[in-house]
């Protein structure tokens, strides 16, 4: 029943990172429990579980995850402050994952996936890994290094850094899954060469350190996730 867990995790990743615009997050933080986007966000999570399993027999699991998601998000909105926002982000995600794991363990014999589409567990695992290395990892890195953002007016394309990071992580993912490890080193070297000119001309130690922290986090997470998925035997 590993496929059931992979689908539950996929629904969480899609609902929390792909189908929740920044405007919704801002409104939830402003209006808290009065925000309609909070309840719409929870409803999306429930619907995603139905869609991924394509079976209404998962109603109890979807309801439990949806209600717990509402409670966890409500606690986060009520208690997070500007100085502990980063901590609450990671605590929030950890609690969601623990609930999903608990639901999967409790209902593993009841979750039916016989009529759901794409029954290949390895395929779903690859999809989950690819999804995680896009927007979710970008958000994690942004939150993790927020304290290091230098006071510098840099001229760059809108969201360029985010999409560059997504592309590099997906490339690392493909290289490791296909066992072309040497290409990872080539990618890191190529990025370093392109970045060298910017960092040299900027002559700003803080900006250089900020870029290096972000790059190493991006590569590190991508390598760990890729190696982990490559080692899982389903």
Secondary structure, 3 states (H helix, E strand, C coil): CHHHHHHHHHHHHHHHHHCCCHHHHHHHHHHHHHCHHHHHHHHHHHHHHHHHHCCHHHHHHHHHHHHHHHHHHHHHHHHCCCCCHHHHHHHHHHHHHHHHHHHHHHHCCCCCCCCCCCCCHHHHHHHHHHHHHHHHHHHHHHHHCHHHCCCCCCCCCCCHHHHHHHHHHHHHHHHHHCCCHHHHHHHHHHHHHHHHHHHHHHCCHHHHHHHHHHHHHHHHHHHHHHHHHHHCCC
